[in-house]
Amino acid sequence: MKKIECIVRPEKLKELTDELLLLGIAGLTVTEVKGFGREVTRPQNYLFLPKTKIEMYVTDAQAQEVVNAVIKSCRDEQFGSGKIAIMPLEDCVRVRTGERNDAAIL
């Protein structure tokens, strides 16, 4: 299992969500965040730009498909297109049923 966190441009959220639903991603969390990176023109200014953070838990088999969907939906060849972080997930428990691991994700 993997936890995938993506930071993308807010205007890309709808397109990305549509792609993830087609892949059968069962759920995700979206947070409005601010940050800066290479796109900042004046480092002393620390201009925080609005971004969208998407977090999801996926099976090992889904991980690469999700990464490809994020790249397809959000790449625009400009600074600030975003980042994808993929982390191993030791365990996952669905609170309502007590299901664990892949059963809790799917």
C-alpha positions, 0 to 999 in steps of 0.5 A: 500500500502507498500514500500519495500526496500531490501538490498541484495548481488549483485549476487542475483539480477537476481534471485530476479528480475526473481521471482518478475516478476513472481509475477507481480511486475510492477516496481522497482528501483535498486541502487548499494550501499555499507555498512557493518554489522555483516559480518565485521571481524574487526570493526575498519576497517569499510569495506564497501562491495558492496550491491544492494538496491531494492525499490518497491511499492506494494499493501497490498496483494502483500507485503507478497508474495514479502517478501517470494520471496526475502527470497527464492531468497537471503537467503544463511544462511550467514552474509550479506544475506541482509535485508527487510524493509516494510513501509506503503505508504500513497499515490502513484501517477502515474505522466503520468496519475494522477492515485492514490493508487493501480491503480498507482502501478499496 
